[in-house]
């Protein structure tokens, strides 16, 4: 069974959209979305520097656009996606890409929603200087109480020996000086706020207002939620979970447990791929993985799809 995943904030790098513009129709799609959300995706995805695309209001739409563009080269329609992919998920903002790919939201609606999300989270982050750091190594039994002692939140429980802490810059500085037992490294992330924590509570209200008028369809294939790793079969519930997750931890460890229970045999991470494949290699041994970084990876991705695509008659079933 094939699983497709979309990365979250921090995966962006300067110029990462550039090679995709050589493909037919990609530049036109990006221009249409840019106009719809009043953000120049072409500029930020090709010419902007690392600091410019670190801005939450910019990074989030860029990442969803990249996910949709790259996945669209493999699955031209939602029906193609549902026929070939057994389950889909996204890490944090990647969940909006997963919602579009599984047919819950039209692409443009997902882009407008992620623009609202990015702006609201950037505004919330501006209130207090906050950030996030990844802890590599260490057992949850040792890491989680240590974070609580420092006043930090385990914002991403990623599995495979990785937990991301979020809080004020002072709290993160204290963590760098006082690592939990067994932790090898503490790595500051390229994000501009303490996402998935109480610091993001103001953004929840803004996002909740934005989704009230959305028409959400039920997913055409399994949608695995960051909240608890559960397969969600109702479109409205998917959207409500997207709202709540802004201020609550990402449980990517539970998502990978669900992949395992569903019988995953291959996992593709759409552009800008790499982070989630790295976690899968450690947590899902024996599963074939591929990070879709540039169009040069498309042929290998198509070969993996041909070998591991989900039979069309399996349908959607709950974990």
JOJOSUL-V877399 format. One record per residue. N is the residue number from 1. RES is the residue in one small letter. PSI is psi in whole degrees, 0 to 359 (NA if undefined). NEAR is the number of other ideal C-beta (glycine too) atoms within 8 Angstrom. Layout:
BEGIN
<<N;RES;PSI;NEAR> <N;RES;PSI;NEAR>>
END
This chain:
BEGIN
<<1;x;137;11> <2;x;132;16> <3;x;138;15> <4;x;134;15> <5;x;154;15> <6;x;133;19> <7;x;167;16> <8;x;188;13> <9;x;142;13> <10;x;342;8> <11;x;344;11> <12;x;146;13> <13;x;153;8> <14;x;132;7> <15;x;12;8> <16;x;342;10> <17;x;346;15> <18;x;309;8> <19;x;339;8> <20;x;340;13> <21;x;344;11> <22;x;348;6> <23;x;143;8> <24;x;132;3> <25;x;344;6> <26;x;312;11> <27;x;321;8> <28;x;317;7> <29;x;317;11> <30;x;323;15> <31;x;319;9> <32;x;314;9> <33;x;322;14> <34;x;316;12> <35;x;320;7> <36;x;328;9> <37;x;4;10> <38;x;50;6> <39;x;128;10> <40;x;87;6> <41;x;326;13> <42;x;315;12> <43;x;309;8> <44;x;332;13> <45;x;352;14> <46;x;315;10> <47;x;343;5> <48;x;151;10> <49;x;179;6> <50;x;321;8> <51;x;321;6> <52;x;318;9> <53;x;359;14> <54;x;336;12> <55;x;123;10> <56;x;319;15> <57;x;339;12> <58;x;314;14> <59;x;318;14> <60;x;309;15> <61;x;324;16> <62;x;316;14> <63;x;319;18> <64;x;319;17> <65;x;316;14> <66;x;320;16> <67;x;315;16> <68;x;319;15> <69;x;313;14> <70;x;318;12> <71;x;327;14> <72;x;337;9> <73;x;338;8> <74;x;327;11> <75;x;92;11> <76;x;333;4> <77;x;163;6> <78;x;328;10> <79;x;319;7> <80;x;318;9> <81;x;312;17> <82;x;332;12> <83;x;331;9> <84;x;337;10> <85;x;129;15> <86;x;331;12> <87;x;153;16> <88;x;150;17> <89;x;160;16> <90;x;149;17> <91;x;116;16> <92;x;243;13> <93;x;337;15> <94;x;341;16> <95;x;329;16> <96;x;323;15> <97;x;317;17> <98;x;323;15> <99;x;321;16> <100;x;316;15> <101;x;328;16> <102;x;4;15> <103;x;6;11> <104;x;317;13> <105;x;144;13> <106;x;155;6> <107;x;312;9> <108;x;324;9> <109;x;321;10> <110;x;320;15> <111;x;319;15> <112;x;321;11> <113;x;320;15> <114;x;329;13> <115;x;315;14> <116;x;317;11> <117;x;312;15> <118;x;316;15> <119;x;317;10> <120;x;321;13> <121;x;325;16> <122;x;319;13> <123;x;318;11> <124;x;322;13> <125;x;338;15> <126;x;346;5> <127;x;316;7> <128;x;145;6> <129;x;110;5> <130;x;171;13> <131;x;192;14> <132;x;146;16> <133;x;139;14> <134;x;133;12> <135;x;121;16> <136;x;125;11> <137;x;172;8> <138;x;146;15> <139;x;146;6> <140;x;326;8> <141;x;331;6> <142;x;323;12> <143;x;312;15> <144;x;314;10> <145;x;327;8> <146;x;319;11> <147;x;319;14> <148;x;319;8> <149;x;324;6> <150;x;359;11> <151;x;15;7> <152;x;157;12> <153;x;134;12> <154;x;84;12> <155;x;325;13> <156;x;116;15> <157;x;97;13> <158;x;349;11> <159;x;180;12> <160;x;35;12> <161;x;25;7> <162;x;124;11> <163;x;137;14> <164;x;124;14> <165;x;147;15> <166;x;145;15> <167;x;200;14> <168;x;160;10> <169;x;328;8> <170;x;319;6> <171;x;321;11> <172;x;325;15> <173;x;320;8> <174;x;323;9> <175;x;318;15> <176;x;328;9> <177;x;339;5> <178;x;78;7> <179;x;149;9> <180;x;155;10> <181;x;132;7> <182;x;350;9> <183;x;127;13> <184;x;314;6> <185;x;153;7> <186;x;117;11> <187;x;114;7> <188;x;140;8> <189;x;156;10> <190;x;62;8> <191;x;164;12> <192;x;37;8> <193;x;170;14> <194;x;80;15> <195;x;154;15> <196;x;37;15> <197;x;179;12> <198;x;337;6> <199;x;340;14> <200;x;6;16> <201;x;320;9> <202;x;331;10> <203;x;335;14> <204;x;315;12> <205;x;317;8> <206;x;319;12> <207;x;323;15> <208;x;319;9> <209;x;325;7> <210;x;333;11> <211;x;355;12> <212;x;326;6> <213;x;2;3> <214;x;139;10> <215;x;115;3> <216;x;125;10> <217;x;158;9> <218;x;143;9> <219;x;142;16> <220;x;345;11> <221;x;176;13> <222;x;128;13> <223;x;118;16> <224;x;123;14> <225;x;142;14> <226;x;336;14> <227;x;315;10> <228;x;9;6> <229;x;8;14> <230;x;149;10> <231;x;125;14> <232;x;126;11> <233;x;353;9> <234;x;131;7> <235;x;318;10> <236;x;322;7> <237;x;322;9> <238;x;312;15> <239;x;317;14> <240;x;326;9> <241;x;325;13> <242;x;322;14> <243;x;308;11> <244;x;330;10> <245;x;343;13> <246;x;324;15> <247;x;17;12> <248;x;154;7> <249;x;147;9> <250;x;122;13> <251;x;71;11> <252;x;334;14> <253;x;320;12> <254;x;328;10> <255;x;315;13> <256;x;328;15> <257;x;320;10> <258;x;318;14> <259;x;315;15> <260;x;315;9> <261;x;327;7> <262;x;347;13> <263;x;34;7> <264;x;136;14> <265;x;342;8> <266;x;148;14> <267;x;128;17> <268;x;130;16> <269;x;121;17> <270;x;170;14> <271;x;146;12> <272;x;94;11> <273;x;160;16> <274;x;309;11> <275;x;310;12> <276;x;330;13> <277;x;321;13> <278;x;318;9> <279;x;319;14> <280;x;324;14> <281;x;328;10> <282;x;324;10> <283;x;339;10> <284;x;66;13> <285;x;140;6> <286;x;350;3> <287;x;129;11> <288;x;136;9> <289;x;153;12> <290;x;129;14> <291;x;119;9> <292;x;94;14> <293;x;315;9> <294;x;170;8> <295;x;340;9> <296;x;341;7> <297;x;356;12> <298;x;319;10> <299;x;318;7> <300;x;323;8> <301;x;317;12> <302;x;323;9> <303;x;320;8> <304;x;320;13> <305;x;315;12> <306;x;326;7> <307;x;329;8> <308;x;4;11> <309;x;143;10> <310;x;132;12> <311;x;140;5> <312;x;335;5> <313;x;4;4> <314;x;329;7> <315;x;191;4> <316;x;126;9> <317;x;155;6> <318;x;151;5> <319;x;NA;9>>
END
